[in-house]
Amino acid sequence: MILQKRASFIETPTGERILEILGHETGAIAPKHSVAEVYMEPGATSLKHYHPIVEESYWLIEGQAHLEVDNETIDFKAGDMIQIPVGAAHKITNTGEGILKMIVCCAPAWTPDCSVFTEEWDGEKVVPKS
């Protein structure tokens, strides 16, 4: 199956730009996995979250980042790949001077309701979710 539709960018308040390549947002029937491109400006961060039924793999294409997975912290650079287990709380921050680009694969396929956030954006900064 050749895909000719791409989803629109999802832009988060913390500076992530996510473009699903394969998955529900593209109209593809791929319930067992999804693939997205993620871009982050320097200093941008994700909100800490976990997925009760989804595992993720991050492949960093460009840039460098600081990645937190549960209680472990990792310096992540272009060419590195990491698997994030189901239920592991995680957060990524672009620590480089340029735009970070990574490919994210989720299994089963990511959907907007599959993330549980433990942090939130208060309009100015990231804070623990109350």
Number of C-alpha atoms within 10 A of each C-alpha: 4 5 10 9 12 15 16 13 14 11 14 15 17 20 17 22 17 21 21 22 22 23 24 18 18 18 13 17 13 16 13 12 18 24 20 19 19 21 22 27 20 18 16 20 22 21 24 23 19 24 21 14 15 22 20 23 17 19 20 21 17 17 22 23 23 16 20 17 18 16 8 8 13 12 13 21 18 15 12 14 16 14 14 19 18 14 16 19 20 22 18 21 24 25 22 18 11 14 16 25 21 22 19 23 24 22 17 17 21 28 14 7 7 14 16 14 15 15 16 18 15 11 9 8 9 16 14 12 12 6
